[in-house]
């Protein structure tokens, strides 16, 4: 149907030839024809994936290939004709998209009773993310931890239990700490926000439907939306890739990975202008999830999104009728399985011994990578210990403070428990800045009789550093307090205030990290088939599979986190160009450091500070990687 238009009436087609269908129900049965009706908006029907599959339905080597007819319901018929005038069919392939009258299609099914490939009434549930999660839970499919904020039934928000404090929201008694995800309840609304914690720079990544080469953008806005109904859910730490699963029946699932839109919002495309995607091996458990999704929503052809985190798989969205883009093998499989499903229901006598097209459900086992001395060996991990990139000079200023306001802040933050504090969050740095401003104002008011003991020039330096850039970010400045022991003659207790700034990753350092990531990506052997000639594609395809477990550990220093983010972005081929100093890299840093990059060492690494042996260091990392 490429380049073809569907006629204004219902039509049947075989190959490229269209004829008007005027058959009665009895005639269909007498001639043993199976008429497949395609009832969807023309934009979807005429798309390349649908055309590829429907053309294959009539070319399959099957006893009924000469008895298969396809009837297309044009937009004019769907939108303007009563259902009594819609074409007759034995099997109906129908699905919702924008502008499609779903209730009208349901009425047609109730009138004619065709065999339906995708249940139409269940498609209403797919439009409500709350119902999707409820149905998934009822069928034993794991979903991210979530809570629903429903403002639909309350104009003044009375009866809505919701609060937002700092980096935390509480929804109906369920607490979520940033990062968390905010999704509109309506599945038709694709404006999904991910909120980052303030010590990662704060702000939010705003996801939307792909527009040109963008799918999200970073915003410095950290407060959640105050109108509308939303699902709040825990941010699942993945490896920066989304897994899209496409089912055809209960025993077939094709999976692909793509760069997560939450990273930098840039859509990576191949030479044909298609979004880059790479095949993924599903585990037996994930194939079981695919089977459950098909049965739960009664959608033979279905797509859903899978999150892989913490060694488990979660479903975060079910899309209903979806096709793989640009995969000839999938089109062959889909057409064959649909034909089997349809003929098994409508003409089972013609397929008594047809072998199933479903792939085998065996668990994928890792292949041996190296043969040495007659024994099979497998590479378990590659360990690299990397210093941060080039940085600006580090700066430090110390001053002894005694004013009651400093001690009040020290007490509020429970500093007396350990005798020290480290402040990086914007709101806490703002409190220190407010104190500095207050004391400097007091100095101006009382020039002749100073009422503070703090040195004025150091207060001015404290104020100037904290006011740099016009905003706070926990990755480029910090303030520490240390309680000083009283010495004989001291009139009052003292705190040592330590201000640290500078040491930021430079553009040279960022390029160093990128070049290292690019070199690291080419360490693994190249891909197969059409990817064989692409440099680094072996590592990239490995990254998209469930066997690959990339971990990058980083300290909480900003220059280290930014180096790790730049390295990982290029190593995983997320994007070839980075913009230094923008929120995009901050957002990536927050997203990746919370998933494949861990900003604090795991508990088993607690001995690293005192570790003097590289052998012990490597053994600790290897044990963490291989468990």
C-alpha positions in Angstrom: 0.0 0.0 0.0 3.0 2.3 -0.2 1.8 5.3 -2.2 -1.8 4.0 -2.4 -5.0 5.5 -1.1 -7.8 3.6 0.4 -11.0 4.1 -1.6 -13.9 5.9 0.0 -16.0 2.7 0.4 -15.0 -0.6 2.1 -12.8 -2.6 -0.2 -11.1 -5.9 -0.4 -7.6 -6.4 -1.8 -5.3 -9.1 -2.9 -1.8 -7.9 -3.7 -2.2 -4.5 -5.4 -5.7 -5.1 -6.9 -8.7 -3.6 -5.2 -12.4 -4.7 -5.8 -15.5 -3.5 -4.1 -16.9 -6.1 -1.7 -20.6 -6.9 -1.9 -20.6 -10.4 -0.4 -23.2 -11.6 2.0 -22.4 -13.6 5.2 -23.7 -16.9 3.7 -21.6 -16.4 0.5 -18.5 -16.0 2.6 -19.1 -19.3 4.3 -20.0 -21.1 1.1 -16.8 -20.0 -0.7 -14.7 -20.7 2.4 -13.1 -17.3 2.2 -11.7 -15.7 5.3 -12.2 -12.0 5.1 -10.0 -9.9 7.4 -11.2 -6.4 8.1 -8.7 -3.6 8.8 -10.5 -1.0 10.8 -8.1 1.8 11.8 -7.2 5.3 10.8 -5.6 5.5 7.3 -2.5 7.1 8.7 -1.7 3.9 10.7 -2.9 1.5 8.0 -0.9 3.1 5.2 2.3 3.1 7.4 5.1 0.9 6.2 5.0 -1.6 9.1 1.3 -2.3 8.7 1.6 -2.5 4.9 4.6 -4.9 5.2 2.6 -7.3 7.5 -0.7 -7.2 5.6 1.1 -7.8 2.2 2.7 -10.9 3.8 -0.6 -12.3 5.0 -1.6 -13.1 1.5 1.9 -14.3 0.4 2.4 -16.9 3.2 2.8 -20.5 2.0 -0.5 -21.8 3.4 -3.5 -23.9 2.2 -5.8 -20.9 2.5 -3.6 -18.3 0.8 -6.0 -18.2 -2.1 -8.9 -17.8 0.2 -7.7 -14.8 2.3 -9.3 -11.4 1.5 -8.5 -8.2 3.2 -11.1 -5.5 3.6 -10.0 -1.9 4.4 -12.3 0.4 6.2 -11.5 3.9 4.9 -11.6 7.0 7.2 -14.8 8.1 5.4 -16.5 4.8 6.2 -15.3 4.8 9.8 -16.1 8.4 10.6 -19.2 9.1 8.4 -21.0 5.9 7.7 -23.3 4.1 10.1 -22.0 0.7 11.3 -24.8 -1.1 9.4 -23.0 0.0 6.2 -19.6 -1.0 7.2 -18.1 -3.9 5.2 -18.6 -7.5 6.5 -15.6 -9.5 7.8 -14.9 -12.8 9.6 -11.9 -11.4 11.5 -11.4 -7.8 12.6 -8.1 -6.0 13.2 -8.9 -2.8 14.8 -7.1 -0.4 17.2 -7.4 3.0 18.6 -5.4 6.0 17.6 -6.1 9.8 17.7 -9.5 10.5 16.1 -10.6 6.9 16.0 -14.3 6.3 17.2 -13.6 3.4 19.5 -17.2 3.3 20.8 -18.5 3.0 17.2 -16.1 0.1 16.5 -17.3 -1.7 19.6 -20.9 -1.3 18.4 -19.9 -2.9 15.1 -18.4 -5.9 16.8 -21.5 -6.3 18.9 -23.6 -6.2 15.7 -21.5 -8.5 13.5 -19.6 -10.6 16.0 -16.4 -11.1 14.0 -13.3 -12.7 15.5 -11.4 -9.8 17.1 -7.6 -9.8 17.2 -7.3 -7.1 19.8 -10.2 -6.7 22.3 -11.7 -3.2 21.7 -13.3 -2.6 25.1 -10.0 -3.3 26.9 -8.4 -0.6 24.8 -10.3 1.9 26.9 -8.3 0.7 29.9 -5.1 1.4 28.0 -5.9 5.1 28.0 -5.8 5.2 31.8 -2.4 4.6 33.4 -4.0 3.9 36.8 -6.1 1.1 35.3 -3.1 -0.3 33.4 -1.1 -0.6 36.7 -4.1 -2.1 38.4 -4.6 -4.8 35.7 -0.9 -5.5 35.7 -0.8 -6.0 39.4 -3.9 -8.3 39.3 -2.1 -10.6 36.8 1.1 -10.7 38.8 3.2 -8.4 36.7 5.5 -6.1 38.7 5.3 -2.4 38.3 7.3 0.5 39.9 6.2 1.6 43.4 3.6 4.3 42.7 0.7 6.4 44.1 -2.1 8.2 42.4 -2.9 11.9 42.9 -6.4 12.4 41.6 -7.5 16.0 41.4 -10.2 15.2 38.8 -13.1 15.0 41.3 -12.0 18.0 43.5 -12.1 21.5 42.2 -10.4 23.0 45.4 -8.2 20.0 46.0 -10.1 19.2 49.2 -9.8 15.5 50.1 -6.5 15.3 48.2 -3.6 14.2 50.5 -0.5 15.7 49.0 2.5 17.5 50.3 5.9 18.6 48.8 8.8 19.4 51.1 12.4 19.9 49.7 13.3 16.8 47.7 10.3 14.8 48.9 6.6 14.4 48.0 3.9 12.5 50.0 0.9 11.2 48.0 -1.9 9.6 50.1 0.6 8.6 52.7 3.2 7.2 50.2 6.5 9.0 50.3 8.7 9.5 47.3 12.2 10.9 47.4 13.8 12.5 44.4 14.5 11.3 41.8 10.9 10.3 41.1 8.6 10.3 38.0 5.4 12.3 37.5 3.1 10.8 34.8 -0.3 12.2 33.8 -3.1 9.7 34.5 -4.2 9.9 30.9 -2.0 7.7 28.7 -2.8 10.1 25.8 -0.7 12.8 27.6 3.0 12.1 27.0 4.3 15.0 29.1 6.1 13.0 31.7 8.5 14.7 34.2 11.4 13.3 36.1 12.5 15.4 39.1 16.2 15.3 40.2 17.4 15.8 43.8 19.0 19.1 44.6 22.4 17.6 45.4 22.5 16.6 41.7 21.7 20.1 40.6 17.9 19.8 40.9 15.5 20.6 38.1 13.6 18.2 36.0 13.8 16.4 32.7 10.5 16.9 30.7 9.7 14.1 28.3 7.3 14.5 25.4 6.4 12.9 22.0 9.4 12.9 19.7 9.6 16.1 17.7 12.3 16.1 15.0 15.4 15.0 16.9 14.2 15.7 20.5 12.2 13.7 23.0 12.8 15.7 26.2 14.4 18.8 27.6 16.0 19.8 30.9 14.3 22.5 33.0 15.5 24.1 36.2 12.0 23.9 37.7 12.1 21.6 40.6 8.6 21.9 42.0 5.9 19.4 40.8 2.9 20.5 38.8 0.0 21.9 40.9 -2.9 21.1 38.6 -4.1 17.9 37.0 -4.1 14.2 38.1 -0.8 12.3 38.1 0.8 9.0 39.0 4.0 9.5 41.1 6.3 6.6 40.9 9.8 5.6 42.1 12.5 6.3 39.6 13.9 3.0 38.4 17.7 3.0 38.0 18.3 1.5 34.5 21.4 1.6 32.4 20.3 4.6 30.4 18.3 2.5 27.9 14.6 1.7 27.5 13.5 -1.8 26.5 10.5 -1.9 24.1 8.8 -5.3 23.8 6.5 -6.2 20.9 4.3 -9.3 21.2 2.3 -11.3 18.6 0.2 -13.8 20.5 1.2 -15.3 23.8 4.4 -17.0 22.7 6.2 -14.4 20.7 8.0 -11.3 21.9 10.5 -9.2 20.0 12.5 -6.7 22.1 14.6 -3.7 21.3 16.6 -1.2 23.3 16.9 2.5 22.6 18.6 5.4 24.4 16.4 6.6 27.2 14.7 10.0 26.4 15.4 10.9 30.0 19.2 11.3 29.3 19.6 14.3 27.2 16.5 14.4 25.0 18.4 13.8 21.7 17.0 11.1 19.4 19.7 9.1 17.7 18.9 8.2 14.1 20.5 5.9 11.6 21.3 6.7 7.9 17.6 6.1 7.0 16.4 8.6 9.6 15.0 5.9 11.9 15.6 6.0 15.6 18.5 3.7 16.5 17.4 0.6 18.2 19.3 -2.6 19.0 18.0 -6.2 19.6 17.6 -7.4 23.2 17.6 -10.9 24.5 14.6 -11.5 26.8 15.0 -13.9 29.7 12.5 -16.6 30.3 10.9 -14.5 33.1 10.5 -11.6 30.8 8.9 -13.8 28.1 6.4 -14.9 30.8 5.7 -11.2 31.6 5.0 -10.7 27.8 2.6 -13.6 27.9 0.8 -12.2 31.0 0.5 -8.8 29.3 -1.2 -10.2 26.2 -3.6 -12.3 28.3 -4.3 -9.5 30.8 -5.3 -6.9 28.2 -6.6 -9.3 25.5 -4.3 -7.7 22.9 -2.8 -10.3 20.5 -0.6 -7.6 18.9 0.7 -5.5 21.7 3.7 -3.3 22.8 4.9 -2.4 26.3 7.9 -0.8 28.0 10.1 -2.8 30.3 12.5 -1.4 33.0 15.4 -3.5 34.1 16.6 -2.5 37.5 17.9 -4.1 40.7 18.1 -7.5 39.0 14.3 -7.5 38.2 12.1 -6.4 35.3 9.1 -4.0 35.7 6.4 -3.0 33.2 6.0 0.8 33.2 3.6 1.3 30.2 1.4 -0.8 27.9 0.8 0.8 24.5 -1.6 -1.6 22.9 -1.4 -2.2 19.1 2.3 -1.6 18.2 4.7 -2.7 15.5 8.4 -3.0 15.2 9.9 -0.4 12.8 12.1 -1.6 9.9 12.5 -5.3 10.8 11.8 -7.7 7.9 12.2 -10.8 10.2 9.6 -9.4 12.6 7.2 -8.7 9.7 7.6 -12.3 8.5 7.0 -13.7 12.0 4.1 -11.4 12.7 2.2 -12.3 9.5 2.8 -16.0 10.0 1.6 -16.0 13.6 -1.5 -13.8 12.8 -2.4 -16.2 10.0 -2.1 -19.2 12.3 -4.2 -17.5 15.0 -6.9 -16.5 12.4 -7.1 -19.8 10.6 -7.0 -21.8 13.9 -10.1 -19.9 15.0 -12.0 -19.7 11.7 -10.8 -22.7 9.7 -9.0 -25.1 12.0 -9.4 -28.1 9.6 -6.9 -26.5 7.2 -4.0 -26.4 9.8 -4.1 -29.7 11.7 -0.3 -30.0 12.0 1.2 -26.6 11.4 4.3 -26.2 13.5 4.2 -23.3 15.9 6.1 -20.1 14.9 6.8 -19.2 18.5 10.5 -19.0 19.5 11.9 -21.4 22.0 11.5 -20.3 25.6 14.8 -21.6 26.9 16.8 -19.3 29.2 19.6 -17.5 27.3 23.0 -18.8 28.5 26.2 -16.8 28.0 28.4 -18.0 25.2 32.0 -18.9 25.9 34.3 -16.0 24.9 37.8 -17.6 25.2 39.3 -21.0 24.7 42.6 -21.5 26.5 44.5 -24.8 27.2 41.6 -26.9 26.0 39.1 -25.4 28.5 36.3 -23.0 27.8 36.5 -19.7 29.6 34.3 -16.7 29.8 35.2 -13.1 30.4 33.5 -12.0 33.6 34.4 -8.4 33.9 36.7 -5.5 32.8 37.8 -3.2 35.6 39.1 0.3 35.1 40.2 2.8 37.7 40.0 6.3 36.2 40.9 9.7 37.6 38.7 12.7 36.9 39.5 14.9 33.9 41.3 18.3 33.8 39.9 20.7 36.4 40.1 24.3 37.5 42.2 25.0 40.6 40.5 24.1 43.9 39.9 26.9 46.3 39.4 26.8 50.0 38.7 29.4 52.7 38.6 28.8 56.5 37.1 31.1 59.1 36.2 30.7 62.8 32.6 31.7 63.5 30.9 32.3 66.9 27.7 34.0 66.0 24.5 32.4 67.4 23.0 32.1 64.0 25.7 29.7 62.8 25.3 27.6 66.0 21.5 27.6 65.5 21.9 26.2 62.0 24.5 23.7 63.3 22.1 22.5 66.0 19.1 22.3 63.5 21.1 20.0 61.3 22.1 17.8 64.2 25.7 18.8 63.9 26.5 18.3 67.6 26.0 14.5 67.2 29.2 14.1 65.2 30.8 17.5 65.6 30.8 18.2 61.9 28.5 19.1 59.0 28.8 19.1 55.2 26.3 21.3 53.3 25.7 20.9 49.5 22.0 21.2 49.0 20.8 24.5 47.6 18.4 25.3 50.5 21.1 24.7 53.1 23.7 26.8 51.2 21.0 29.5 51.0 20.7 29.5 54.8 24.5 30.0 55.1 24.3 32.8 52.5 21.4 34.5 54.4 23.5 34.4 57.6 26.5 36.0 55.8 24.2 38.7 54.3 22.7 39.4 57.7 26.0 39.8 59.5 27.4 42.1 56.7 24.2 44.3 57.0 24.8 44.5 60.8 28.4 45.6 60.2 27.1 48.4 57.9 24.7 49.6 60.6 27.3 49.6 63.4 30.5 50.6 61.8 31.9 52.3 64.9 31.0 49.6 67.3 31.3 46.1 65.6 29.0 43.6 67.3 30.4 40.5 65.6 33.7 38.7 66.0 33.8 37.2 62.5 36.3 38.8 60.1 34.4 41.0 57.7 36.6 40.3 54.6 36.0 36.6 55.0 32.3 37.1 55.3 32.4 39.1 52.1 34.3 36.3 50.4 31.8 33.8 51.7 29.0 35.9 50.3 30.7 36.4 47.0 31.4 32.6 46.4 27.9 31.6 47.4 26.4 34.2 45.0 28.5 32.9 42.0 26.6 31.7 38.9 23.3 33.2 40.2 22.1 29.8 41.4 23.2 26.9 43.7 24.4 23.5 42.5 25.6 20.8 44.9 28.3 19.8 42.4 30.4 23.0 42.5 30.4 24.4 46.0 30.1 23.2 49.5 30.3 24.5 53.1 31.6 22.4 56.0 31.3 23.1 59.8 33.5 21.6 62.4 33.0 22.1 66.1 36.3 23.3 67.8 37.2 22.2 71.3 37.2 25.0 73.8 40.6 26.2 74.9 41.3 27.9 78.2 40.4 31.6 77.9 37.8 31.1 75.1 34.7 33.2 75.9 32.3 31.1 73.8 32.2 27.9 71.7 33.6 28.2 68.2 32.9 26.6 64.8 35.4 26.3 62.0 33.6 27.1 58.7 35.3 25.7 55.6 34.2 27.0 52.2 35.3 25.0 49.2 34.8 25.9 45.5 36.5 25.5 42.2 38.0 22.2 41.0 35.3 22.1 38.3 35.7 20.0 35.2 37.0 22.0 32.3 36.1 21.7 28.6 39.4 20.0 28.2 38.6 17.5 30.9 35.3 16.8 29.4 36.9 16.0 26.0 39.4 13.8 27.8 36.5 11.8 29.3 34.7 11.6 26.0 37.9 10.3 24.2 38.4 7.7 26.9 34.8 6.6 26.5 35.1 6.4 22.8 38.2 4.2 23.1 36.6 2.1 25.7 33.6 1.4 23.5 35.9 -0.1 20.9 37.5 -2.6 23.2 34.8 -5.2 22.7 34.6 -7.1 19.4 32.3 -5.7 16.7 28.7 -6.6 16.2 27.2 -9.0 13.7 25.3 -8.7 10.4 24.4 -5.1 9.5 26.3 -3.8 12.5 29.6 -5.5 11.8 31.2 -2.5 10.1 30.3 0.0 12.8 33.1 0.8 15.2 32.1 0.1 18.8 28.9 -1.6 17.8 29.9 -4.8 19.6 30.0 -3.0 22.9 26.8 -1.1 22.1 24.9 -4.3 21.3 26.2 -6.0 24.4 25.0 -2.9 26.4 21.5 -3.4 25.1 21.3 -7.1 26.3 20.3 -8.3 29.7 23.7 -10.0 30.1 25.6 -6.7 30.2 25.9 -5.1 33.6 27.8 -1.9 33.4 28.7 -0.3 36.7 30.6 3.0 37.1 31.3 4.0 40.7 32.1 7.7 41.5 32.6 9.8 44.5 30.3 12.7 45.4 32.7 15.3 44.0 31.2 17.3 41.1 34.2 17.0 38.8 34.2 13.2 39.3 30.5 12.9 38.6 30.7 15.0 35.5 33.7 13.1 34.3 31.8 9.8 34.8 28.7 11.2 33.0 30.7 12.3 30.0 32.6 9.0 29.8 29.5 6.9 30.1 27.6 9.0 27.6 30.2 8.4 24.9 31.0 4.8 26.0 27.4 3.9 25.6 27.1 5.9 22.4 24.3 8.0 23.8 25.4 11.1 21.8 28.6 12.2 20.2 28.4 15.8 21.2 28.2 17.2 24.7 27.4 20.8 25.7 29.7 21.8 28.5 28.1 23.6 31.5 24.5 23.0 30.5 21.7 21.4 32.4 21.7 18.5 29.9 24.9 17.1 31.3 23.7 17.7 34.8 20.5 15.8 34.0 22.5 13.0 32.4 24.8 13.0 35.5 21.8 12.6 37.8 20.2 9.9 35.7 23.2 7.9 35.0 24.8 8.2 38.4 21.6 6.9 39.9 21.7 3.9 37.7 24.9 2.6 36.2 27.0 5.2 38.1 26.7 5.0 41.8 27.7 8.3 43.5 28.5 6.6 46.8 30.5 3.4 47.2 28.5 0.3 48.1 28.8 -1.2 51.5 31.3 -3.8 50.4 33.6 -0.9 49.3 33.7 0.6 52.8 37.3 -0.5 53.2 38.6 1.3 50.2 39.8 4.4 52.1 42.2 2.3 54.1 43.0 0.0 51.1 46.7 0.2 50.2 46.9 -2.9 48.0 45.8 -2.8 44.4 45.2 -6.5 44.5 42.7 -6.1 47.3 41.1 -3.2 45.5 40.7 -5.2 42.3 39.3 -8.2 44.2 36.7 -6.1 45.9 35.6 -4.6 42.6 35.6 -8.0 40.8 33.5 -9.5 43.6 31.0 -6.6 43.3 30.8 -6.9 39.5 30.5 -10.7 39.4 27.7 -11.1 42.0 
